[in-house]
C-alpha cells in the first residue's frame, strides 16, 4: 500500500512539473514578445509640436522647430536604463559628427537631480533637458520605450526614428540623414 501511495504522489508531482513547464514556456514567449522593440509610433513626415523642456538649471525653454532654424536630433533616455547607458557612446559619436549641422538635445525622462548626476558622471557633450510635462512630451514623441533617437528637420517634421540601442547600420543611417554629413561620408 505504501508503494502505491508513493507512486500516486510521484505521478502527481510529475504532472504538476509538466504543467508548470508549459506555463513557464508560455510566459517566456509572452516576455520575448513584450521585449521586442515596438514599431516607432512616430512616422517620417509627421510634424512634432513645440516641446517644453527645462535645463539642468531649471530654466524652461520651448524646443520649437524654427528656433533655431536647423535640424534637431533628440536623444530620449532615462538614467536607470541599461540600454540607454550603452547608447551613450553612439550618441556622443553622432553628436561629434553632426554638431555643426544640427542641435543635439538629450531628453531625460527622470528628475533634475538624477539627470544632473547622470550627465556629470558621463560628461555628456550635448545639452540635456527634462520635460516640463513628461506625459505631454512622451505623447508628442510617441515614446513607448527608451532609448529613442528622433531626427526632426527645421520645420519640426520627423526625418527618422530609431528605437533601442543603435547598431552601426542605424548610426550610419542617422549620419546620412543629415545632408552635409551624408555628403562627407559619401566622398
N, C-alpha and C positions, 0 to 999 in steps of 0.2 A: 504494500500500500504506500509506503514511504517513497518508493521509487516512482510510483505513478504520480504522486503529488509533485515530486521533483521535476518530472517530465512535463507536466502541465505548466508549472511555473516557468520552466526553461522555454517552452514554446511561446508562452505569453510574452516573455521578455524579448524573444526574437521578433515576434510580431510588432511589439512596441518599438524596438530599434528600427525595424524596416519602415514603420510609419514615420518615425522621426527623421530618418534619412530622406524619405520622399518630401517631407515638409521642409527640411533644410535645403534640398536641391531646388525646390520651388522658390524659397526665399532668396537663394543665391541668384537665380535667373532674374527675379524682380529687382534685386540690388544692382546687378550689372546693367539692366535697362535704365535704372534711375541714374546711374553714374555716367552713362554715355552723354557726351555733350549735346544739349538740345540745340536744334537749329536756331540761329540767331533770330530774335523777333524783330530786329531792325532789318529793313531791306534797302539795298542800294537804290538811291534816288529819293528815298523818304527824307522829308525835312524834319529836323530836330528843333524844337522851340528853344529860346534862350534858357539857359540853366543858371540858377542862383546858387553860388558856392561861397565858401568863406576860406580865407587863408589860414595858415597856422597861427597867425597873429590875431585872428578873429575878425578880419576885415571882409565884409561881404562884397561880392562882385558878381556881375552877370557875365556868363560866357555867351555873349551874343555873337551870331555868325559874322556880322560885318565889323566887329571891333576886336582885334584888328582884322582888316580885310585880307585874311590869308587862311590857309587850311589849318586844321587842328587835328592832333592825334590825342585822343582821350584814353587814358590807361586806368581802368576801373579795378580796384582791388580792396581787400581787407587786410588788416595787419596780422591776422591769425591764420590766413590761408597759405598752406604749404605750396600749392601750385602758383600762387601769386609771388611768393618769395623766389621760386625757381624762374619765374618770368622776368624778374628784375634785371638780370644780365642782358636778356634780349631787348628789353625796353630801354635800357641805358645805351646799348649799341644803336638802336633805332633813333634815339634822341640825338646822338652824336651825328648820325648820318643825315638827319633831316632838319636839324635845329635852324639852319639858315632859310629853310623853305616853309616851316610850319611852327606853330606854337604847340609844344608838347605839354600836356597837363595830366598829372596823376590825380585821380579822384579816389580818395579813401572813403569807404563807407563806415568807418569807425569814428570814434570821438576824437577831439583835438589832442588830448593827452597821449593816447595810444598812437595816433598818427605822427605826432611830433617825435616820439621815441623811435618809431619805425623809420621815419625819414632820416633822423640823425644817425641811427645805427648803420644805415645803408648808404649814407651820403648821396642820396638821390640827386641827380643833376638837373632835374626838371621841377617845375612848380608843383607842389602837392596841395590840393584843396579838399574840402569836405563839403558835402551837400548841406544847404541850409535846411531843406526838407528832403530827407532821404527817399521817402516814397515817391515824391514828385520826380526826382532825378532818376530813380530806378525805373519808373514807368516811362519816362521820356526816352530813356536809352534802351528800354527793353531788357534790363538786367535780370536774368534768371539765375545766373551763377557767375562767379569770378574765377580767374581773371578774365577781363573783357577788354579788347582793344578796338577802338572805333575811330575811323578816319572820316572827318567831316570836311567838306570843302568850304570855301569862304562864304558861301550862301547858306550854310547850315545843312546841306544835303549830305546824306550818307554815301561815301565812296567805297567803304568796305567795313566789314565787321568780322573779327576773329575771336572765338571763344576758346578758353583753355590756354594751356601752355603753348607758346608759339614754336612751331617747328622751323627748321631752316627755310623750308619752302614758304611758309607763311611770312617769315621775316622778309624774304625776297619779294613776295607779293606786295607787302606794305611799302618797302622801299620803291618799288616800281610804280606804285600808285601816286607817288609824288613826282610830277613831270621832270623837274631838273635832276632829281636823284636818279630816276629811272634812265634818263639820258646819259648820265655819268656812268652808270653800271653797264649800259649797252656799249659804251666806247671802249 
